[in-house]
């Protein structure tokens, strides 16, 4: 029996059009500078993300759209929208750039989508510590460019670095480029504080410290409106992109296992088996892989360059291409990693999907066991991460879609072989993560969204649905 998602019949009813009209009229009167739109095409466009990676989520989320979009450019506008939604009992879904993969910003109950891309200022960068305070709608690439002027950089970034916002990454992401050095977004020391607007008739503007901010990290915007974040940064490094070819998978996997234990300073390590590598759009100047060639992708510090190629050669690899991340032509190497690998593969094979696993150690028995059972229906794509202070390999395998029952069989096999699953085919925070209700997340929702209006249907631990006022 498949166990992927909340049934649509359990979701709240949509909002009566008259209620939406009254809310919009109130906002236009009180904040005439706030841009609102009820155009069905814009509402549909801003009610979508990349959940079409999942054949399970597509039918579940089909037709789920906002009835009104509000484009905020100031905290006061955010407070106005939050207050109006609370007074009218209208669900409110937050949106950054919509680059998530799990339907995080798809409004399950209609209502209002609050687009936060207009809140994009870097407020403060502490010169001594490098701690940055930035508004939630700031694009990660724009923020990194501003940090670079002071010799600082983001610790973590998704492969959607050029298009994602910092608030969306914090609310819907978990890691990415930099995770082999710094771990994940929810690890202590990453998020240092939040500015949050509550959803109440008279919204409060709160400044939360690191401890109080933790329950809002990776909560899909279900328990507070993030308007600004305070985060740690790191020293900027002129990362060098390296592509390494291997004729034998066993040698490629052994190199991926051994590299994190060396003294080489690496920011990313991605391993693709040959069929996956053959379908990737390699950066300008990088030759396509030969037949049967597995590829290891690295972001390495400049001081590695005199030794690392020799180390790789001794482990069965051959350097195919190298270029500075800042100076290379075309697609940056980081946009072949993490879920961009899935994106590029699905451009050729749209009937494939994926999973997200943390592999047990040693990794080879799990991979070999899955390959024996599933053959070429599974293709390997691995990423190095740091988890609880230890170096691990995550796996984002590509999977030929054969239906929900087969997907459940694969999930059961992964767990039987010791892999920990982060399920991308579900809509709730808990089921896509550790699988258990987080009492702190629920308590934060009670404190900052007492009527359950924020992104209803996405937090399984919240038993109540949005109030019935204004329902059709």
C-alpha positions as a Markdown table, in Angstrom:
| # | Residue | x | y | z |
|---|---|---|---|---|
| 1 | Unk | 0.0 | 0.0 | 0.0 |
| 2 | Unk | 1.4 | 3.3 | -1.0 |
| 3 | Unk | 1.9 | 6.0 | 1.6 |
| 4 | Unk | 3.0 | 9.2 | -0.1 |
| 5 | Unk | 0.6 | 12.1 | 0.4 |
| 6 | Unk | -2.3 | 13.6 | 2.1 |
| 7 | Unk | -5.6 | 12.8 | 0.4 |
| 8 | Unk | -7.1 | 15.8 | -1.4 |
| 9 | Unk | -10.4 | 15.2 | 0.3 |
| 10 | Unk | -8.8 | 16.1 | 3.7 |
| 11 | Unk | -7.8 | 19.5 | 2.4 |
| 12 | Unk | -9.6 | 22.7 | 3.4 |
| 13 | Unk | -12.3 | 24.1 | 1.1 |
| 14 | Unk | -11.5 | 27.1 | -1.1 |
| 15 | Unk | -12.4 | 30.6 | -0.1 |
| 16 | Unk | -15.6 | 32.2 | -1.2 |
| 17 | Unk | -15.0 | 34.8 | -4.0 |
| 18 | Unk | -16.8 | 37.5 | -2.0 |
| 19 | Unk | -14.3 | 37.1 | 0.9 |
| 20 | Unk | -11.4 | 37.4 | -1.5 |
| 21 | Unk | -12.9 | 40.5 | -3.0 |
| 22 | Unk | -13.5 | 42.1 | 0.4 |
| 23 | Unk | -9.9 | 41.3 | 1.5 |
| 24 | Unk | -8.5 | 42.8 | -1.8 |
| 25 | Unk | -10.7 | 46.0 | -1.4 |
| 26 | Unk | -9.4 | 46.4 | 2.2 |
| 27 | Unk | -5.8 | 46.1 | 1.1 |
| 28 | Unk | -6.2 | 48.5 | -1.9 |
| 29 | Unk | -7.7 | 51.1 | 0.4 |
| 30 | Unk | -5.1 | 50.8 | 3.2 |
| 31 | Unk | -2.0 | 50.2 | 1.1 |
| 32 | Unk | -2.6 | 51.5 | -2.4 |
| 33 | Unk | 1.1 | 50.9 | -3.2 |
| 34 | Unk | 0.7 | 47.2 | -2.7 |
| 35 | Unk | 0.5 | 45.4 | -6.0 |
| 36 | Unk | -2.3 | 42.9 | -6.1 |
| 37 | Unk | -3.5 | 40.6 | -8.9 |
| 38 | Unk | -6.4 | 38.2 | -9.3 |
| 39 | Unk | -5.5 | 37.4 | -12.9 |
| 40 | Unk | -6.0 | 33.6 | -13.2 |
| 41 | Unk | -2.8 | 33.3 | -15.3 |
| 42 | Unk | -0.7 | 35.1 | -12.7 |
| 43 | Unk | -2.3 | 33.3 | -9.8 |
| 44 | Unk | -1.6 | 29.9 | -11.5 |
| 45 | Unk | 2.0 | 30.9 | -12.4 |
| 46 | Unk | 2.8 | 31.9 | -8.8 |
| 47 | Unk | 1.2 | 28.8 | -7.4 |
| 48 | Unk | 3.7 | 26.5 | -8.9 |
| 49 | Unk | 7.1 | 25.1 | -8.3 |
| 50 | Unk | 9.1 | 22.1 | -9.6 |
| 51 | Unk | 6.9 | 19.4 | -8.0 |
| 52 | Unk | 6.4 | 17.9 | -11.5 |
| 53 | Unk | 9.6 | 15.9 | -10.7 |
| 54 | Unk | 7.2 | 13.7 | -8.8 |
| 55 | Unk | 4.5 | 11.8 | -10.7 |
| 56 | Unk | 2.8 | 11.3 | -7.3 |
| 57 | Unk | 2.5 | 15.0 | -6.6 |
| 58 | Unk | 1.3 | 16.2 | -10.1 |
| 59 | Unk | -2.2 | 14.8 | -9.8 |
| 60 | Unk | -2.5 | 15.7 | -6.1 |
| 61 | Unk | -1.6 | 19.4 | -6.7 |
| 62 | Unk | -3.3 | 19.8 | -10.1 |
| 63 | Unk | -5.6 | 22.8 | -10.1 |
| 64 | Unk | -4.5 | 24.1 | -6.7 |
| 65 | Unk | -4.0 | 27.8 | -7.2 |
| 66 | Unk | -4.3 | 31.0 | -5.3 |
| 67 | Unk | -7.2 | 33.4 | -5.8 |
| 68 | Unk | -5.2 | 36.5 | -5.2 |
| 69 | Unk | -1.5 | 37.3 | -5.4 |
| 70 | Unk | 0.1 | 40.1 | -3.3 |
| 71 | Unk | 3.6 | 41.4 | -4.2 |
| 72 | Unk | 5.2 | 42.8 | -1.1 |
| 73 | Unk | 8.2 | 45.2 | -1.2 |
| 74 | Unk | 8.3 | 46.2 | 2.5 |
| 75 | Unk | 7.7 | 44.6 | 5.9 |
| 76 | Unk | 4.7 | 46.9 | 6.4 |
| 77 | Unk | 3.1 | 45.5 | 3.4 |
| 78 | Unk | 3.7 | 42.0 | 4.7 |
| 79 | Unk | 2.0 | 42.9 | 7.9 |
| 80 | Unk | -0.9 | 44.4 | 6.1 |
| 81 | Unk | -1.5 | 41.2 | 4.1 |
| 82 | Unk | -1.0 | 39.0 | 7.1 |
| 83 | Unk | -3.5 | 41.1 | 9.2 |
| 84 | Unk | -6.1 | 41.1 | 6.4 |
| 85 | Unk | -5.9 | 37.3 | 5.9 |
| 86 | Unk | -6.3 | 36.8 | 9.7 |
| 87 | Unk | -9.3 | 39.1 | 9.9 |
| 88 | Unk | -11.0 | 37.5 | 6.9 |
| 89 | Unk | -10.0 | 33.9 | 7.7 |
| 90 | Unk | -8.2 | 33.5 | 4.4 |
| 91 | Unk | -5.3 | 31.0 | 3.9 |
| 92 | Unk | -1.9 | 32.5 | 3.1 |
| 93 | Unk | 0.9 | 30.8 | 1.2 |
| 94 | Unk | 4.4 | 32.3 | 1.0 |
| 95 | Unk | 6.5 | 32.3 | -2.2 |
| 96 | Unk | 10.1 | 33.1 | -2.9 |
| 97 | Unk | 11.2 | 32.1 | -6.4 |
| 98 | Unk | 9.3 | 28.8 | -6.6 |
| 99 | Unk | 12.4 | 26.6 | -7.2 |
| 100 | Unk | 11.4 | 24.0 | -4.7 |
| 101 | Unk | 10.6 | 20.4 | -5.7 |
| 102 | Unk | 7.9 | 19.3 | -3.2 |
| 103 | Unk | 5.0 | 21.6 | -3.8 |
| 104 | Unk | 6.1 | 23.8 | -0.8 |
| 105 | Unk | 4.6 | 27.0 | -2.3 |
| 106 | Unk | 1.5 | 25.4 | -3.9 |
| 107 | Unk | -1.6 | 26.7 | -2.1 |
| 108 | Unk | -3.7 | 23.7 | -1.2 |
| 109 | Unk | -6.7 | 25.8 | -0.1 |
| 110 | Unk | -6.6 | 28.7 | -2.5 |
| 111 | Unk | -6.5 | 32.1 | -0.8 |
| 112 | Unk | -3.6 | 34.5 | -1.1 |
| 113 | Unk | -0.1 | 33.9 | -2.3 |
| 114 | Unk | 2.3 | 36.4 | -0.8 |
| 115 | Unk | 5.3 | 36.9 | -3.2 |
| 116 | Unk | 8.3 | 38.1 | -1.2 |
| 117 | Unk | 10.9 | 38.6 | -4.0 |
| 118 | Unk | 10.5 | 42.4 | -3.5 |
| 119 | Unk | 12.1 | 42.2 | 0.0 |
| 120 | Unk | 15.6 | 41.8 | -1.3 |
| 121 | Unk | 17.9 | 44.2 | 0.6 |
| 122 | Unk | 21.1 | 43.3 | 2.4 |
| 123 | Unk | 20.6 | 45.1 | 5.7 |
| 124 | Unk | 23.9 | 44.5 | 7.4 |
| 125 | Unk | 27.2 | 42.6 | 7.2 |
| 126 | Unk | 29.3 | 42.5 | 10.3 |
| 127 | Unk | 32.9 | 43.2 | 9.2 |
| 128 | Unk | 34.5 | 41.1 | 12.0 |
| 129 | Unk | 32.3 | 38.0 | 12.1 |
| 130 | Unk | 30.8 | 38.0 | 8.6 |
| 131 | Unk | 27.3 | 37.5 | 10.1 |
| 132 | Unk | 24.8 | 38.8 | 7.5 |
| 133 | Unk | 21.3 | 40.1 | 7.9 |
| 134 | Unk | 19.3 | 40.1 | 4.7 |
| 135 | Unk | 15.7 | 40.3 | 3.6 |
| 136 | Unk | 14.1 | 37.0 | 2.7 |
| 137 | Unk | 13.5 | 37.7 | -0.9 |
| 138 | Unk | 17.1 | 38.4 | -1.9 |
| 139 | Unk | 18.4 | 36.1 | -4.6 |
| 140 | Unk | 21.3 | 33.9 | -3.4 |
| 141 | Unk | 23.5 | 34.8 | -6.3 |
| 142 | Unk | 22.9 | 38.5 | -5.7 |
| 143 | Unk | 23.6 | 38.1 | -2.0 |
| 144 | Unk | 26.8 | 36.2 | -2.7 |
| 145 | Unk | 28.0 | 38.9 | -5.1 |
| 146 | Unk | 27.5 | 41.5 | -2.4 |
| 147 | Unk | 29.3 | 39.4 | 0.2 |
| 148 | Unk | 32.2 | 38.9 | -2.2 |
| 149 | Unk | 33.1 | 42.6 | -2.0 |
| 150 | Unk | 34.0 | 41.9 | 1.7 |
| 151 | Unk | 35.7 | 38.6 | 1.1 |
| 152 | Unk | 32.8 | 36.6 | 2.4 |
| 153 | Unk | 30.5 | 33.9 | 0.8 |
| 154 | Unk | 27.5 | 31.8 | 1.6 |
| 155 | Unk | 28.2 | 28.6 | 3.3 |
| 156 | Unk | 25.4 | 26.6 | 1.6 |
| 157 | Unk | 23.6 | 27.1 | -1.7 |
| 158 | Unk | 21.2 | 24.9 | -3.7 |
| 159 | Unk | 22.0 | 24.2 | -7.4 |
| 160 | Unk | 19.3 | 26.7 | -8.1 |
| 161 | Unk | 21.7 | 29.4 | -6.7 |
| 162 | Unk | 21.1 | 31.8 | -9.5 |
| 163 | Unk | 17.3 | 31.9 | -9.2 |
| 164 | Unk | 16.4 | 30.9 | -5.6 |
| 165 | Unk | 15.8 | 33.3 | -2.7 |
| 166 | Unk | 17.5 | 33.0 | 0.8 |
| 167 | Unk | 14.1 | 32.8 | 2.5 |
| 168 | Unk | 12.8 | 30.1 | 0.2 |
| 169 | Unk | 16.0 | 28.1 | 0.6 |
| 170 | Unk | 15.7 | 28.3 | 4.4 |
| 171 | Unk | 12.0 | 27.5 | 4.5 |
| 172 | Unk | 12.0 | 24.7 | 1.8 |
| 173 | Unk | 15.6 | 23.5 | 1.3 |
| 174 | Unk | 18.1 | 21.6 | 3.4 |
| 175 | Unk | 21.5 | 21.6 | 1.8 |
| 176 | Unk | 23.4 | 21.6 | -1.4 |
| 177 | Unk | 26.7 | 23.1 | -2.6 |
| 178 | Unk | 28.8 | 23.4 | 0.5 |
| 179 | Unk | 27.1 | 20.6 | 2.5 |
| 180 | Unk | 30.3 | 18.5 | 2.4 |
| 181 | Unk | 32.0 | 21.2 | 4.4 |
| 182 | Unk | 29.2 | 22.7 | 6.4 |
| 183 | Unk | 26.5 | 20.1 | 6.7 |
| 184 | Unk | 22.8 | 21.2 | 6.4 |
| 185 | Unk | 20.8 | 24.3 | 7.0 |
| 186 | Unk | 19.2 | 22.9 | 10.2 |
| 187 | Unk | 22.6 | 22.3 | 11.8 |
| 188 | Unk | 23.3 | 24.6 | 14.8 |
| 189 | Unk | 25.4 | 27.6 | 13.9 |
| 190 | Unk | 24.0 | 28.2 | 10.4 |
| 191 | Unk | 20.8 | 30.2 | 11.1 |
| 192 | Unk | 21.5 | 32.8 | 13.8 |
| 193 | Unk | 18.2 | 34.7 | 13.8 |
| 194 | Unk | 14.9 | 35.6 | 12.0 |
| 195 | Unk | 12.6 | 38.5 | 11.6 |
| 196 | Unk | 9.1 | 37.1 | 11.6 |
| 197 | Unk | 5.6 | 38.5 | 11.0 |
| 198 | Unk | 2.8 | 36.7 | 12.7 |
| 199 | Unk | -0.6 | 36.0 | 11.1 |
| 200 | Unk | -3.0 | 37.7 | 13.5 |
| 201 | Unk | -5.6 | 40.5 | 13.2 |
| 202 | Unk | -2.8 | 42.8 | 14.5 |
| 203 | Unk | 0.4 | 41.1 | 13.3 |
| 204 | Unk | 3.5 | 41.3 | 15.4 |
| 205 | Unk | 7.0 | 41.9 | 14.1 |
| 206 | Unk | 9.3 | 39.6 | 16.1 |
| 207 | Unk | 13.1 | 39.3 | 16.2 |
| 208 | Unk | 13.9 | 35.7 | 17.1 |
| 209 | Unk | 17.3 | 34.4 | 18.2 |
| 210 | Unk | 18.9 | 31.2 | 16.9 |
| 211 | Unk | 17.0 | 29.0 | 19.4 |
| 212 | Unk | 13.6 | 30.5 | 18.7 |
| 213 | Unk | 14.3 | 30.5 | 14.9 |
| 214 | Unk | 15.1 | 26.8 | 14.7 |
| 215 | Unk | 11.5 | 25.5 | 14.4 |
| 216 | Unk | 10.9 | 27.8 | 11.4 |
| 217 | Unk | 13.9 | 26.3 | 9.6 |
| 218 | Unk | 12.7 | 24.0 | 6.8 |
| 219 | Unk | 9.0 | 24.3 | 7.8 |
| 220 | Unk | 7.6 | 25.2 | 4.3 |
| 221 | Unk | 6.4 | 28.6 | 5.6 |
| 222 | Unk | 3.8 | 26.9 | 7.7 |
| 223 | Unk | 4.5 | 28.5 | 11.0 |
| 224 | Unk | 5.6 | 32.1 | 10.4 |
| 225 | Unk | 6.4 | 34.7 | 7.7 |
| 226 | Unk | 10.1 | 35.1 | 7.3 |
| 227 | Unk | 10.9 | 38.7 | 6.3 |
| 228 | Unk | 14.7 | 38.8 | 7.2 |
| 229 | Unk | 17.3 | 36.2 | 8.1 |
| 230 | Unk | 20.6 | 36.4 | 10.0 |
| 231 | Unk | 23.1 | 33.8 | 9.0 |
| 232 | Unk | 26.8 | 32.9 | 9.3 |
| 233 | Unk | 28.9 | 33.2 | 6.2 |
| 234 | Unk | 32.4 | 31.9 | 5.4 |
| 235 | Unk | 35.6 | 33.1 | 3.8 |
| 236 | Unk | 35.3 | 33.5 | 0.0 |
| 237 | Unk | 37.4 | 30.9 | -2.0 |
| 238 | Unk | 38.1 | 31.0 | -5.7 |
| 239 | Unk | 36.7 | 27.6 | -6.3 |
| 240 | Unk | 38.1 | 25.5 | -9.2 |
| 241 | Unk | 35.8 | 23.3 | -11.2 |
| 242 | Unk | 37.1 | 19.8 | -11.9 |
| 243 | Unk | 35.7 | 17.0 | -14.0 |
| 244 | Unk | 37.3 | 13.6 | -13.5 |
| 245 | Unk | 36.6 | 10.5 | -15.6 |
| 246 | Unk | 36.7 | 6.9 | -14.4 |
| 247 | Unk | 36.5 | 3.7 | -16.4 |
| 248 | Unk | 35.5 | 1.5 | -13.5 |
| 249 | Unk | 32.6 | 2.4 | -11.1 |
| 250 | Unk | 34.3 | 0.7 | -8.2 |
| 251 | Unk | 37.3 | 3.0 | -8.5 |
| 252 | Unk | 35.1 | 6.1 | -8.9 |
| 253 | Unk | 33.1 | 5.2 | -5.7 |
| 254 | Unk | 36.3 | 4.5 | -3.8 |
| 255 | Unk | 37.7 | 7.9 | -4.7 |
| 256 | Unk | 34.4 | 9.6 | -3.7 |
| 257 | Unk | 34.6 | 7.8 | -0.3 |
| 258 | Unk | 38.3 | 8.6 | 0.2 |
| 259 | Unk | 38.4 | 12.3 | -0.8 |
| 260 | Unk | 36.5 | 13.7 | 2.1 |
| 261 | Unk | 39.1 | 12.2 | 4.5 |
| 262 | Unk | 42.0 | 14.0 | 2.8 |
| 263 | Unk | 43.3 | 17.5 | 3.6 |
| 264 | Unk | 42.1 | 18.8 | 0.2 |
| 265 | Unk | 39.7 | 21.8 | 0.6 |
| 266 | Unk | 36.6 | 20.8 | -1.3 |
| 267 | Unk | 33.2 | 22.5 | -1.5 |
| 268 | Unk | 31.3 | 19.9 | -3.5 |
| 269 | Unk | 31.7 | 16.3 | -4.7 |
| 270 | Unk | 29.2 | 14.7 | -7.1 |
| 271 | Unk | 29.5 | 11.3 | -8.6 |
| 272 | Unk | 27.5 | 10.2 | -11.7 |
| 273 | Unk | 27.5 | 6.8 | -13.2 |
| 274 | Unk | 28.1 | 6.6 | -17.0 |
| 275 | Unk | 24.5 | 6.7 | -18.3 |
| 276 | Unk | 23.7 | 9.8 | -16.2 |
| 277 | Unk | 27.0 | 11.6 | -17.2 |
| 278 | Unk | 26.2 | 10.9 | -20.9 |
| 279 | Unk | 23.1 | 13.0 | -20.7 |
| 280 | Unk | 24.5 | 16.1 | -18.9 |
| 281 | Unk | 25.1 | 19.4 | -20.7 |
| 282 | Unk | 28.7 | 19.9 | -19.8 |
| 283 | Unk | 30.2 | 23.4 | -19.4 |
| 284 | Unk | 31.9 | 25.0 | -22.4 |
| 285 | Unk | 35.3 | 23.5 | -23.1 |
| 286 | Unk | 34.5 | 20.3 | -21.2 |
| 287 | Unk | 34.5 | 17.2 | -23.5 |
| 288 | Unk | 31.6 | 14.9 | -23.3 |
| 289 | Unk | 32.2 | 11.6 | -21.6 |
| 290 | Unk | 33.4 | 8.6 | -23.5 |
| 291 | Unk | 31.4 | 5.3 | -23.7 |
| 292 | Unk | 31.0 | 3.9 | -20.2 |
| 293 | Unk | 32.8 | 6.8 | -18.5 |
| 294 | Unk | 31.7 | 7.6 | -14.9 |
| 295 | Unk | 32.3 | 11.1 | -13.8 |
| 296 | Unk | 33.4 | 12.8 | -10.6 |
| 297 | Unk | 32.6 | 16.5 | -10.3 |
| 298 | Unk | 34.6 | 18.6 | -7.8 |
| 299 | Unk | 34.8 | 22.2 | -6.5 |
| 300 | Unk | 38.3 | 22.5 | -5.1 |
| 301 | Unk | 40.4 | 25.2 | -3.6 |
| 302 | Unk | 43.3 | 26.6 | -5.8 |
| 303 | Unk | 45.9 | 25.2 | -3.4 |
| 304 | Unk | 44.7 | 21.6 | -4.3 |
| 305 | Unk | 45.7 | 22.0 | -8.0 |
| 306 | Unk | 49.3 | 20.9 | -7.8 |
| 307 | Unk | 48.6 | 17.7 | -6.0 |
| 308 | Unk | 44.9 | 16.6 | -6.5 |
| 309 | Unk | 45.2 | 15.6 | -10.2 |
| 310 | Unk | 48.0 | 13.2 | -9.2 |
| 311 | Unk | 46.0 | 11.8 | -6.3 |
| 312 | Unk | 43.0 | 11.2 | -8.6 |
| 313 | Unk | 45.2 | 9.5 | -11.2 |
| 314 | Unk | 46.6 | 7.2 | -8.6 |
| 315 | Unk | 43.0 | 6.2 | -7.7 |
| 316 | Unk | 42.0 | 5.4 | -11.3 |
| 317 | Unk | 40.7 | 8.8 | -12.4 |
| 318 | Unk | 41.7 | 11.1 | -15.3 |
| 319 | Unk | 41.3 | 14.9 | -15.2 |
| 320 | Unk | 39.0 | 15.8 | -18.1 |
| 321 | Unk | 38.5 | 19.5 | -17.5 |
| 322 | Unk | 39.4 | 22.2 | -15.1 |
| 323 | Unk | 38.3 | 25.9 | -14.9 |
| 324 | Unk | 37.8 | 28.6 | -12.4 |
| 325 | Unk | 34.2 | 28.9 | -11.3 |
| 326 | Unk | 34.4 | 32.6 | -11.7 |
| 327 | Unk | 35.8 | 32.5 | -15.3 |
| 328 | Unk | 34.3 | 29.4 | -17.0 |
| 329 | Unk | 32.0 | 29.7 | -20.0 |
| 330 | Unk | 28.4 | 28.6 | -20.1 |
| 331 | Unk | 26.8 | 26.4 | -17.5 |
| 332 | Unk | 28.6 | 26.4 | -14.1 |
| 333 | Unk | 29.5 | 23.0 | -12.8 |
| 334 | Unk | 27.3 | 23.4 | -9.7 |
| 335 | Unk | 24.3 | 23.4 | -12.1 |
| 336 | Unk | 25.0 | 19.7 | -12.9 |
| 337 | Unk | 24.8 | 18.8 | -9.2 |
| 338 | Unk | 22.1 | 18.0 | -6.7 |
| 339 | Unk | 18.6 | 18.3 | -8.2 |
| 340 | Unk | 19.9 | 20.0 | -11.3 |
| 341 | Unk | 21.1 | 16.5 | -12.3 |
| 342 | Unk | 17.5 | 15.4 | -12.1 |
| 343 | Unk | 16.3 | 18.4 | -14.1 |
| 344 | Unk | 18.8 | 17.7 | -16.9 |
| 345 | Unk | 18.0 | 14.0 | -17.0 |
| 346 | Unk | 14.3 | 14.6 | -17.1 |
| 347 | Unk | 14.8 | 16.9 | -20.1 |
| 348 | Unk | 15.7 | 13.7 | -22.0 |
| 349 | Unk | 13.6 | 11.2 | -20.0 |
| 350 | Unk | 10.5 | 12.9 | -18.7 |
| 351 | Unk | 9.0 | 9.6 | -17.5 |
| 352 | Unk | 11.7 | 9.2 | -14.9 |
| 353 | Unk | 11.7 | 10.5 | -11.3 |
| 354 | Unk | 14.0 | 10.3 | -8.3 |
| 355 | Unk | 14.5 | 9.6 | -4.6 |
| 356 | Unk | 16.7 | 11.1 | -1.9 |
| 357 | Unk | 18.7 | 8.8 | 0.4 |
| 358 | Unk | 21.4 | 9.0 | 3.0 |
| 359 | Unk | 23.4 | 5.8 | 2.3 |
| 360 | Unk | 24.6 | 3.5 | 5.1 |
| 361 | Unk | 28.3 | 3.0 | 5.5 |
| 362 | Unk | 30.0 | 1.2 | 3.8 |
| 363 | Unk | 27.9 | 2.4 | 0.8 |
| 364 | Unk | 28.8 | -0.3 | -1.8 |
| 365 | Unk | 26.6 | -3.1 | -0.3 |
| 366 | Unk | 23.5 | -1.0 | -0.4 |
| 367 | Unk | 24.2 | 0.2 | -3.9 |
| 368 | Unk | 25.0 | -3.3 | -5.1 |
| 369 | Unk | 21.9 | -4.8 | -3.4 |
| 370 | Unk | 19.6 | -2.2 | -5.1 |
| 371 | Unk | 21.3 | -2.7 | -8.4 |
| 372 | Unk | 20.7 | -6.5 | -8.2 |
| 373 | Unk | 17.0 | -6.0 | -7.4 |
| 374 | Unk | 16.3 | -3.1 | -9.8 |
| 375 | Unk | 18.8 | -3.3 | -12.6 |
| 376 | Unk | 18.8 | -0.4 | -15.0 |
| 377 | Unk | 15.6 | 1.0 | -13.6 |
| 378 | Unk | 17.9 | 2.8 | -11.1 |
| 379 | Unk | 20.8 | 5.1 | -12.0 |
| 380 | Unk | 23.3 | 6.4 | -9.5 |
| 381 | Unk | 24.0 | 10.0 | -8.6 |
| 382 | Unk | 25.8 | 10.6 | -5.4 |
| 383 | Unk | 26.7 | 13.8 | -3.4 |
| 384 | Unk | 29.1 | 14.2 | -0.5 |
| 385 | Unk | 27.6 | 15.7 | 2.7 |
| 386 | Unk | 28.6 | 16.2 | 6.3 |
| 387 | Unk | 26.0 | 14.8 | 8.7 |
| 388 | Unk | 26.4 | 15.1 | 12.4 |
| 389 | Unk | 30.0 | 16.0 | 11.9 |
| 390 | Unk | 30.8 | 12.9 | 9.8 |
| 391 | Unk | 31.4 | 12.6 | 6.1 |
| 392 | Unk | 28.6 | 10.7 | 4.3 |
| 393 | Unk | 27.3 | 10.1 | 0.8 |
| 394 | Unk | 23.8 | 11.1 | -0.1 |
| 395 | Unk | 22.2 | 9.4 | -3.1 |
| 396 | Unk | 19.7 | 11.0 | -5.5 |
| 397 | Unk | 19.1 | 8.0 | -7.7 |
| 398 | Unk | 17.2 | 8.4 | -11.0 |
| 399 | Unk | 14.2 | 6.1 | -11.2 |
| 400 | Unk | 12.2 | 4.9 | -14.2 |
| 401 | Unk | 8.6 | 5.5 | -13.2 |
| 402 | Unk | 6.5 | 2.3 | -13.0 |
| 403 | Unk | 3.7 | 3.5 | -10.7 |
| 404 | Unk | 3.2 | 4.1 | -7.0 |
| 405 | Unk | 3.3 | 0.4 | -6.0 |
| 406 | Unk | 6.7 | -0.1 | -7.5 |
| 407 | Unk | 7.9 | 3.2 | -5.9 |
| 408 | Unk | 6.8 | 1.9 | -2.5 |
| 409 | Unk | 8.6 | -1.4 | -3.2 |
| 410 | Unk | 11.8 | 0.5 | -3.9 |
| 411 | Unk | 11.4 | 2.6 | -0.8 |
| 412 | Unk | 11.0 | -0.5 | 1.3 |
| 413 | Unk | 14.1 | -2.1 | -0.3 |
| 414 | Unk | 16.1 | 1.1 | 0.4 |
| 415 | Unk | 15.1 | 1.0 | 4.1 |
| 416 | Unk | 15.8 | -2.8 | 4.3 |
| 417 | Unk | 19.3 | -2.2 | 3.0 |
| 418 | Unk | 20.0 | 0.5 | 5.6 |
| 419 | Unk | 19.4 | 3.7 | 3.7 |
| 420 | Unk | 17.6 | 6.6 | 5.3 |
| 421 | Unk | 14.9 | 8.1 | 3.0 |
| 422 | Unk | 13.9 | 11.7 | 2.6 |
| 423 | Unk | 10.8 | 11.2 | 0.5 |
| 424 | Unk | 10.3 | 13.8 | -2.3 |
| 425 | Unk | 6.8 | 12.4 | -3.2 |
| 426 | Unk | 4.9 | 13.7 | -0.2 |
| 427 | Unk | 3.5 | 17.2 | 0.6 |
| 428 | Unk | 4.0 | 17.4 | 4.4 |
| 429 | Unk | 7.1 | 18.7 | 6.2 |
| 430 | Unk | 7.3 | 15.7 | 8.4 |
| 431 | Unk | 6.9 | 13.0 | 5.8 |
| 432 | Unk | 9.5 | 14.5 | 3.5 |
| 433 | Unk | 12.0 | 14.7 | 6.4 |
| 434 | Unk | 12.5 | 12.6 | 9.5 |
| 435 | Unk | 9.0 | 11.1 | 9.3 |
| 436 | Unk | 8.0 | 12.2 | 12.8 |
| 437 | Unk | 6.1 | 15.2 | 14.1 |
| 438 | Unk | 8.3 | 18.0 | 15.4 |
| 439 | Unk | 6.6 | 19.4 | 18.5 |
| 440 | Unk | 8.6 | 22.6 | 18.3 |
| 441 | Unk | 7.4 | 23.3 | 14.8 |
| 442 | Unk | 3.8 | 22.8 | 15.9 |
| 443 | Unk | 4.3 | 25.0 | 19.0 |
| 444 | Unk | 5.8 | 27.8 | 16.8 |
| 445 | Unk | 2.7 | 27.6 | 14.5 |
| 446 | Unk | 0.5 | 27.9 | 17.6 |
| 447 | Unk | 2.4 | 31.0 | 18.7 |
| 448 | Unk | 2.8 | 32.8 | 15.3 |
| 449 | Unk | -0.2 | 31.4 | 13.3 |
| 450 | Unk | -2.8 | 30.5 | 15.9 |
| 451 | Unk | -5.7 | 30.1 | 13.3 |
| 452 | Unk | -3.7 | 27.8 | 11.1 |
| 453 | Unk | -3.9 | 30.0 | 8.0 |
| 454 | Unk | -0.3 | 29.6 | 6.8 |
| 455 | Unk | 0.1 | 27.0 | 4.0 |
| 456 | Unk | -2.6 | 24.7 | 5.4 |
| 457 | Unk | -2.3 | 21.0 | 4.7 |
| 458 | Unk | 1.6 | 21.0 | 4.8 |
| 459 | Unk | 2.2 | 20.5 | 8.5 |
| 460 | Unk | 1.0 | 17.0 | 9.6 |
| 461 | Unk | 1.4 | 17.8 | 13.3 |
| 462 | Unk | -1.1 | 20.6 | 13.1 |
| 463 | Unk | -4.5 | 18.8 | 13.5 |
| 464 | Unk | -6.7 | 21.9 | 13.0 |
| 465 | Unk | -7.7 | 23.3 | 9.7 |
| 466 | Unk | -8.1 | 27.0 | 8.9 |
| 467 | Unk | -11.2 | 28.5 | 10.3 |
| 468 | Unk | -14.5 | 28.2 | 8.4 |
| 469 | Unk | -15.1 | 31.9 | 7.9 |
| 470 | Unk | -15.5 | 32.8 | 4.3 |
| 471 | Unk | -15.6 | 29.3 | 3.0 |
| 472 | Unk | -17.7 | 28.3 | 0.0 |
